[in-house]
Amino acid sequence: MTTVWDDPDFAAAWNKTYGLDMAKAVIRAGIIYPLIEERIEWRDDVAVADFGCGNGNLARAFLAKPFTEWMGYDSGSAILATAADLAATDVRLKLKHADIGQPIPELTGQYNHAVSVFTLEEIATPSAQTFFNNMAAAVRGKKGHVHIFTQHPAYALQQDLLTVERQIPNTKFEGHKGYFDTDQSTYTLAILNRENGMASKAEYHHKPMGDIVNGLSRAGLAITEMLEVPSGVASMAQLATHQPKSGDVPRFLYLRAQLL
């Protein structure tokens, strides 16, 4: 299936907007990287599988840490190519172009950690279970950990309802042309370009929480930690001092799981 992640122009626009290190996406440095850093036991014998590695930004954040291997899987050929420079300079980083919504036979429990950041919302709903299965297959028994950071289903629903109510097209930045739906009926992710035949995936953000939890369970994974990040919170310090209030909507979702 061809998506915008296979389009070199889109990949270039994405990287220009956010930076190869995603420095312009404050949630990454503020919450995602600290969360994952604290939950990985950084040693020379620790191996990590990164599902939806994109331009390698997560690996870039931890290059100074000790680990033996960082294996990045991504379905988008163009965005993955932008991580090639990183792989060329650090032999610990390996990249593979693979459809992470389809079975990956080489996954045989060889990793201590399987991580996925802003990828679940990119996976077609019928392929979500296979995605969870791949993450479970990657980790080493009950000592392995799965980490997922994604858009919160409640936020996607809220944005969808607001868009319908206000009848305002959704736009974000120049590189998202053909990426977010602009028919004024939905906010949901829509890797979409009807002019050149790119696949429409217009409801991917709308994975209900129950589907996510049940999908992990069916993959043999038990959730050991769940963290909801409210809208407007962009750092661990803000999260620690945030006082719940009426109208709070969870913006992001972090899940950690282990094999049953």
Secondary structure, DSSP 8 states (H G I E B T S, - for coil): ---GGG-HHHHHHHHHHH-TT-TT-HHIIIIIHHHHHHHS---TT-EEEEET-TTTHHHHHTTTS--SEEEEEES-HHHHHTTHHHHHH-TTEEEEE--TTS--TT-SS-BSEEEEES-GGGS-GGGHHHHHHHHHHHB-GGG-EEEEEEE-HHHHHHHHHHHHHHT------GGGTTTB--SSS--SB---BTTTTB---TTTT---HHHHHHHHHHTTEEEEEEEEEETT--SHHHHHH----TT--EEEEEEEEEE-
